[in-house]
């Protein structure tokens, strides 16, 4: 189920472990019971049609003046696009909230695994291994080397008449006198 609300995007703060997004509800809340049921759960939030963020619905507080909604996003956990949300702070926005398939423990955890007494580590087999990461890095290095070679070939280009292009040094033979 999707809950759509008319809100004011009050603020977005970030520290080393999390990002906090705070919204003030400006319109009426039609699905208040469902909204209250999502507090403490992992939800997908979207503002103005941007790609959704996975967040923990931290707080829903209501006083005489307003209803405040707070969401916590773990930076770097597939939410690299959260910076796009920053441009909407201080504005009236349409907020969409849907329940996520992820549970709260899964959201809060980083790497899954166990460390045994002998120092060995057992991790989830679906996670990327160090070897896979190194292989990706080696492929990137190969691409960098190819780009260097292409750049060098461009630097050695000559025009159609065999003349070297401006700002390039002509080739020097062994029998040429330098001075």
C-alpha positions in Angstrom: 0.0 0.0 0.0 1.2 3.5 -0.9 0.6 6.5 1.4 0.8 9.9 -0.4 1.1 13.0 1.7 1.4 16.7 1.1 4.4 17.8 3.2 7.0 20.5 3.8 10.5 19.0 3.5 11.9 20.6 6.6 15.5 19.3 6.7 18.1 16.8 5.8 21.1 16.2 8.0 24.0 13.8 7.7 26.6 12.3 10.0 29.0 9.5 9.4 26.5 6.8 10.2 23.1 8.0 8.9 21.1 10.7 7.2 17.9 12.1 8.8 15.1 13.4 6.6 12.4 15.4 8.4 9.0 16.3 6.9 6.1 18.4 8.3 2.7 17.2 7.1 0.8 20.2 5.6 -2.4 18.5 4.5 -4.7 16.0 6.1 -3.7 12.4 6.6 -6.3 10.0 5.2 -4.5 6.8 6.2 -3.4 7.7 9.7 -3.8 4.2 11.1 -1.7 2.7 8.3 0.9 5.5 8.7 1.2 4.9 12.4 1.6 1.1 11.7 4.7 1.8 9.6 6.6 3.6 12.4 9.7 1.6 13.3 9.6 -0.3 10.0 11.7 -0.1 6.8 9.9 1.9 4.1 10.6 3.2 0.6 10.1 6.9 0.4 10.0 9.1 -2.7 9.8 12.8 -3.1 8.5 14.5 -6.3 8.9 11.4 -8.4 12.6 10.9 -7.6 14.0 7.4 -7.3 12.9 5.9 -3.9 15.1 5.7 -0.9 15.1 2.8 1.6 14.7 4.3 5.1 13.7 3.5 8.6 10.5 5.3 9.6 11.9 6.6 12.9 9.2 8.9 14.2 5.7 10.2 13.7 4.9 12.9 16.3 1.9 15.1 16.4 1.3 18.2 18.4 -1.1 21.1 18.3 0.7 22.8 15.4 1.9 20.0 13.1 2.7 16.3 12.4 6.4 15.6 12.1 7.7 12.5 10.2 11.4 11.5 10.5 13.2 8.9 8.4 16.7 7.6 8.7 18.7 6.6 5.7 22.0 4.6 5.9 24.4 6.5 3.6 26.1 4.4 1.1 23.7 1.5 1.2 22.4 1.7 -2.3 21.2 5.2 -1.6 23.8 7.0 -3.6 21.1 9.2 -5.1 20.0 10.6 -1.7 21.9 13.8 -2.5 19.2 14.6 -5.2 16.7 15.0 -2.3 18.8 17.8 -0.8 17.7 20.2 -3.5 14.1 19.9 -2.2 14.7 20.9 1.4 12.7 23.8 2.5 10.0 23.2 -0.1 6.5 21.9 -0.3 6.7 18.3 -1.7 4.6 15.3 -2.4 5.9 12.4 -0.2 5.1 8.8 -1.1 5.6 6.1 1.5 5.4 2.3 0.9 6.4 -0.6 3.1 9.7 -2.3 2.1 10.3 -6.0 1.8 13.5 -5.5 3.9 13.2 -6.1 7.6 14.7 -3.8 10.2 17.6 -6.1 11.1 18.6 -6.4 7.5 18.4 -2.6 7.1 20.7 -1.9 10.1 23.2 -4.7 9.3 26.3 -4.3 7.2 28.1 -7.4 6.2 26.5 -10.6 7.4 28.7 -13.3 8.8 30.2 -14.9 11.9 33.7 -14.6 13.4 34.9 -17.9 14.9 37.2 -18.2 17.9 40.1 -19.3 15.7 39.9 -16.1 13.7 38.2 -17.5 10.6 35.2 -15.6 9.2 32.1 -17.1 7.7 30.2 -14.7 5.4 27.1 -14.9 3.3 27.9 -16.6 0.0 26.0 -14.0 -2.0 28.3 -11.1 -0.9 31.0 -9.9 -3.2 34.4 -11.5 -2.4 37.7 -9.7 -2.2 38.9 -11.6 -5.2 35.9 -10.4 -7.3 36.6 -6.8 -6.1 40.3 -7.1 -7.1 39.3 -8.6 -10.5 37.1 -5.6 -11.1 39.9 -3.2 -10.1 42.3 -5.0 -12.5 39.9 -4.6 -15.3 39.7 -0.9 -14.6 43.5 -0.7 -14.6 43.5 -2.5 -18.0 41.1 0.2 -19.3 43.4 2.9 -18.0 46.4 1.4 -19.7 44.4 1.2 -23.0 43.4 4.9 -22.6 47.1 5.9 -22.1 48.1 4.0 -25.3 45.4 5.7 -27.3 46.5 9.1 -25.9 50.1 8.4 -26.9 48.9 7.4 -30.4 47.0 10.7 -30.7 50.1 12.7 -29.6 52.1 11.1 -32.4 49.7 11.9 -35.2 50.8 13.7 -38.3 48.7 15.5 -41.0 48.1 14.1 -44.4 51.3 15.4 -45.9 53.6 13.8 -43.4 54.0 17.1 -41.4 53.8 16.9 -37.7 50.9 18.7 -36.1 51.6 21.9 -34.2 52.9 21.5 -30.6 54.3 18.0 -31.3 58.0 17.2 -31.6 59.3 15.8 -34.9 60.9 12.4 -34.7 64.6 12.4 -34.2 66.8 9.9 -36.0 70.1 8.6 -34.6 72.1 10.3 -37.4 70.5 13.7 -36.8 72.7 16.4 -35.3 71.1 18.0 -32.3 73.4 21.0 -32.0 
